[in-house]
Amino acid sequence: MTIRPLGMTCAAAALFLLAGCEEQTPGTAAPQPSAVPSTSVAPSSSSSAPTSTTTPSATVPSATAATVTKPATGGAVAHTPEGAATVMEEYHHALGDKDLDTVCRITAPAFDGGMKECRSLTPIQFEMFTPADLKNLKVTRVDRAKVKSQGPDQVIVPPEAIAPKATIMDGDPKIFTMGWRGGTWVIIK
C-alpha cells in the first residue's frame, strides 16, 4: 500500500484518535475522554490573539476507513451493479499482475475450501496465462450495461461484458455470479 504525504498525516491522526478509544461494554461507565491533543493555532506575538481548539466528536470513529470497504484501486465499493463491475475489473487486473492476495480476497467464496483452496490453486492458474493474456487482463474493462442485477445482493457478469479477455477465457466462457458479502462484492460462482 502506498501512503501519500497528506494521506500519511491523516492516517496517523486517525490511528492516534483510535488509540485513545477504549471498548465499552453496554451498561458500563461512559468512555473516558481521549488523550488526543487538541488542534490549536499558535498565538501570535500578541497575547490577546484567540486560540482555536478542536475537540474530537463522538462521530469521528464512525467516519474512519474501517467502516468503508475499499478495493485495491482505492475507491469505495458501491453496493450496486456498477460497484460489482469495478470489483470484477479489479479481479482481472489482479490476475494480470499475478496478485494472489487480491485475487483470493475476491474469489475465495467461490472455492469449496475457501481462502486455503484459493491460495493453493490460483498460482497454477497464473501459469496458464500467456504473456499476451496477462497484458489483456491488466486492461480488462467490464461493460456496466451488461451486468445484470439479481436482487440487492447478487449480480451476474456475463462473458460478453468483459473485454479484453485471456484466450483461455474465450475458449471456456464463464458467467460470473457476484454477491455482496462483508461490505464488498465477491465472486461466489
C-alpha positions in Angstrom: 0.0 0.0 0.0 1.3 3.4 -0.9 0.7 6.2 1.5 0.8 9.7 0.1 2.3 12.5 2.3 -1.1 14.1 3.2 -2.7 10.6 3.4 0.0 9.6 5.9 -0.7 12.6 8.1 -4.5 11.8 8.0 -3.8 8.1 8.7 -1.5 8.9 11.6 -4.2 11.2 13.0 -6.9 8.6 12.6 -4.7 5.9 14.3 -3.9 8.3 17.1 -7.6 9.0 17.6 -8.5 5.4 17.6 -5.6 4.5 20.0 -7.3 6.7 22.6 -10.6 5.0 22.3 -11.5 2.1 24.7 -14.1 -0.5 24.0 -17.1 -0.2 26.4 -19.5 -2.9 27.4 -23.1 -1.8 27.2 -24.3 -0.7 30.7 -20.9 0.3 31.9 -19.5 3.7 32.6 -19.2 6.2 29.8 -15.9 6.2 27.8 -13.1 8.2 29.3 -12.1 11.3 27.4 -9.4 10.6 24.8 -5.8 11.7 25.4 -5.9 13.2 21.9 -4.3 16.6 21.9 -6.5 19.4 20.6 -5.6 21.2 17.4 -4.6 24.8 18.1 -3.3 27.8 16.3 -0.1 29.1 17.8 -0.6 32.6 19.3 1.0 35.5 17.5 3.3 37.9 19.3 0.3 39.5 20.9 -1.0 37.6 23.9 -4.6 38.7 23.1 -4.8 36.5 19.9 -7.5 33.9 20.4 -6.5 30.2 20.4 -8.7 28.0 18.3 -9.2 24.4 19.6 -11.0 21.5 18.1 -12.4 18.7 20.2 -12.9 15.3 18.6 -16.6 14.5 18.4 -18.2 11.1 19.2 -18.7 10.6 15.5 -15.0 10.5 14.5 -14.5 6.7 14.8 -17.6 6.0 12.6 -16.1 8.1 9.8 -12.8 6.1 9.7 -11.7 3.9 6.9 -12.5 0.9 8.9 -16.2 1.3 8.1 -15.8 1.6 4.4 -14.5 -1.3 2.3 -12.1 -0.1 -0.3 -10.7 -2.1 -3.2 -7.0 -2.1 -4.0 -7.7 0.6 -6.6 -8.5 3.0 -3.7 -12.2 3.9 -4.2 -15.1 2.8 -2.0 -17.1 -0.2 -3.3 -20.7 0.7 -4.1 -23.5 -1.7 -3.3 -24.7 -1.5 -6.9 -24.1 -3.5 -10.1 -21.6 -0.8 -11.1 -19.7 -1.5 -7.9 -19.6 -5.2 -8.7 -18.3 -4.3 -12.2 -15.5 -2.3 -10.6 -14.5 -5.3 -8.4 -14.7 -7.6 -11.4 -12.2 -5.3 -13.2 -10.0 -5.3 -10.1 -10.1 -9.1 -10.1 -9.0 -9.3 -13.8 -6.3 -6.7 -13.2 -5.0 -8.7 -10.2 -4.9 -11.9 -12.4 -2.8 -10.0 -14.9 -0.5 -8.8 -12.1 -0.4 -12.3 -10.5 -1.6 -10.6 -7.3 -2.6 -13.7 -5.2 -3.9 -11.7 -2.2 -6.3 -9.6 -4.3 -7.5 -12.5 -6.4 -8.2 -14.6 -3.4 -9.9 -11.8 -1.5 -12.3 -11.5 -4.3 -12.7 -15.2 -5.3 -12.2 -17.3 -2.1 -16.0 -17.5 -1.5 -16.3 -19.4 -4.8 -14.0 -22.1 -3.6 -15.4 -25.0 -1.6 -12.2 -24.8 0.6 -12.4 -21.0 0.8 -9.2 -19.0 1.2 -6.9 -22.0 1.7 -8.0 -23.7 -1.5 -7.9 -20.4 -3.5 -4.3 -19.8 -2.3 -3.2 -23.2 -3.4 -4.9 -23.4 -6.8 -4.6 -19.8 -8.1 -0.8 -19.9 -8.6 -1.5 -22.8 -11.0 -4.0 -20.7 -12.9 -1.4 -17.8 -13.1 0.9 -20.2 -15.0 -1.8 -21.0 -17.6 -1.8 -17.4 -18.9 0.4 -16.4 -21.8 2.3 -13.0 -21.7 -0.4 -11.6 -24.1 -3.1 -12.9 -21.7 -1.5 -11.2 -18.7 -1.3 -7.9 -20.7 -5.0 -8.1 -21.7 -6.1 -8.9 -18.1 -4.3 -5.8 -16.8 -6.5 -3.6 -19.0 -9.8 -5.5 -18.8 -13.0 -3.4 -18.6 -16.5 -4.5 -17.7 -19.4 -3.1 -19.7 -21.7 -1.9 -16.9 -24.8 -2.0 -19.1 -24.3 -5.8 -19.5 -24.1 -6.5 -15.7 -27.4 -7.9 -14.6 -28.8 -7.4 -11.1 -30.3 -10.5 -9.4 -31.6 -8.6 -6.4 -29.9 -6.2 -4.0 -27.0 -8.6 -3.1 -26.3 -10.5 -6.2 -25.3 -9.7 -9.8 -24.4 -11.7 -12.9 -21.5 -10.7 -15.1 -21.8 -12.5 -18.5 -18.7 -13.2 -20.6 -19.7 -10.7 -23.2 -19.5 -7.9 -20.6 -15.7 -8.5 -20.2 -13.1 -7.3 -22.7 -10.4 -7.9 -23.5 -10.1 -11.4 -22.0 -7.4 -14.0 -21.7 -7.6 -16.5 -24.6 -8.2 -19.3 -22.1 -11.3 -17.5 -21.0 -12.5 -17.1 -24.6 -12.3 -20.9 -25.1 -14.3 -21.6 -21.9 -16.6 -18.6 -21.4 -17.7 -18.2 -17.7 -20.7 -16.5 -16.3 -19.6 -14.9 -13.0 -22.0 -14.6 -10.1 -21.1 -12.0 -7.6 -22.5 -11.5 -4.1 -22.4 -8.7 -1.6 -20.5 -10.1 1.4 -18.9 -8.2 4.3 -19.3 -4.8 2.7 -17.9 -5.6 -0.7 -18.6 -7.6 -3.9 -17.0 -11.1 -4.2 -17.3 -13.8 -6.8 -19.5 -16.6 -5.4 -19.6 -18.9 -8.5 
